[in-house]
């Protein structure tokens, strides 16, 4: 029981220490240069799309590898007629499980990589189709049509700005307060 308590305290301490840097507060509202996201407004769209494809492809690989390994294990298990537990997939593997041979490992990696690449390409196609629909919708709007845009509430501006609008917000708030005091 003592071992579990020590492990629990160690995990709790590790989690609490790791969350401290993420709770930095900057009174002037600025964010240090190393914490800012990279500027992507001057990047061409194809580079942004390629980066998104890369993120999705490599991000899905661990999951596709897990499912591909499970699938290959199920295939091996089914070849034995579901009787030899040494070939059972991961959750049901016995102590003397037979490892995959080199060819099966290569097939598993190829399946996982192929599915990951396919998911990245499918995402790219979906994004391109959505972008084309939005472009057609924007082009279909007649010239001279009034476009109405809404502005965020004052609280949202003060939360998201970097101190640029703070004086204007204070002035507007003080004017609102002054106006309410003059009411009969």
N, C-alpha and C positions, 0 to 999 in steps of 0.2 A: 504494500500500500504506500509505503514511503517513496518508492520509485515513481509511482504515478503522480504524487504530489510534487515532487521535484521536477518531473517532466512538464507538468502543467504550468508551474511557475516559470520555468525556462521558456516555454512557448509564449506565455503571456508577456514576459519581459521582452522577448524578441519582437513580438508584434508591436508593443507599445513604443519601443525604441525606433522601430522602422517607420512609424507614423508621425513622429515628431517633426522631421524635416518637411513633410508635406503640409504642415500647418503654419507656415511662415506668414507673418503679417507685416506688411509694409505700410507704415502710416501715411507716407506721401502718395500712395496709390500707384507707384511705379513698380515695375517688375524688373529684376536684374536681367541683363542681357543673356546670361546663360540659361535662364528659365523660359525665355520666349520661344514660341514656335518659329520654325524657319519660314521666311517669306516665300510664298509660292505664287504670288500674283503675277510675277514676271516670267513664270515658267510656261512653256507651250502646253496646250491641252493634251497632246499626245504623251508628253512626259508624265503628266499627272495621272493619265489613264494607265500608263505602263507601271507606274509606282503602285497604283491601286491593285492592278493585276498581280504584281509581285507580292504585295502584302497578303492578298487573299490566297494565292497559291502556296506560299510558304507557311501561312497561318493555318491552313487546313491540313497540311501534310501530317502532323502528328495524329490527328483524328482519323484521316484516311489510312494511315499506317496501322493504327489499332484495329480498325474494321477489316482491313485487308488481311492482317495476321489472323484475326478471328475467322475470316472466310476461308483462308487456306487451311487453317486447323480443322475447320468443319469439313472441308473437302477430304482431307487426309482421314478424318474419323469416319466419314461416310464410306470411303473405299474399304474399310475393314468391316463394314456392315454394322457399325455402331456397337461393336462388341469389345474391341481392344481399347481399354481405357488409357493405354499409354499414348494413344493418338488423339485423345479428347482435347477440345479447345480449352483455352486458358482457365476459366473458372472451375472446370471439372477435371483438370489434369491430375494425374496421380503422381506419387513420389518418383517413380521410375519412368517418367515421360520421355518419349523419344524426340530428340530435337530435330528441327527441319534440316534437310541437307542443303548444300550450297545452291542448287537449282531452285528449290522451293523458296529460299530466302531472296534470291534474285527476282523471282516471279512476284513475291510479296511486295518488294520495293518498287518494282515496275508498275504494279497495279496501283499502289498508293500514289506514286508520282503521277501516273496518268490521270487518276481521278482528281488529284489536286489541280493539275493543269487544266483539266476540263472544267472544274468549278470556277477557276479564274477566268477562263474564256467565256463561260456562260454568264458570269457577272459582268464582264466587259460588254457582251452583247446586250444584256438587259439595260445597262447604263446608257449605251449608245442609242437604243430604241427610245428610252425615256427622254434623252436629250433631244432626239430628232422630233419627238412629239411636242415637246415644249417649244422648240424652234418654230415648228409649223404653226403652233397655236399663237405664238408671238407675231409671226408674219401675217397671220390671218386677221389681226386686229387692224381696223381701218386707220389710215393716217389721220391724225387730229383727235383721236379718241383720248379722253381725259383718263389718266391713270391715277388712281387714288392710293396713296401710301399712308400707312398709319405710323405715328411716332410712339415710342415706348413711354410708359409712365415715368414720372420724375425719379422714382426710386430705382427703376431699371437703369436709367441713364447714370445715376450716381454709382451704382454697383459696377457697371461695365466700363465706365470711362476711366481714364488715367489722370483725373484731376483737371481736365480741360474745361468741363462745364460746371464744376462745383460752385464757382462764384455766381454764375448765372442762375443756378438752381436755388442757391440761398437767397438771391435777390427776389426771384419769383415766389418763393415760399414766404418771405417776409412781406411782400406785397399782398399775397393772399391772406395772410394773418391780419395785416392792417385793414384790408377791405372787410373782413368779417367783424372786426372790432367796431367799425363805423356803422354797422347795421343797427336799425332801431329795435 
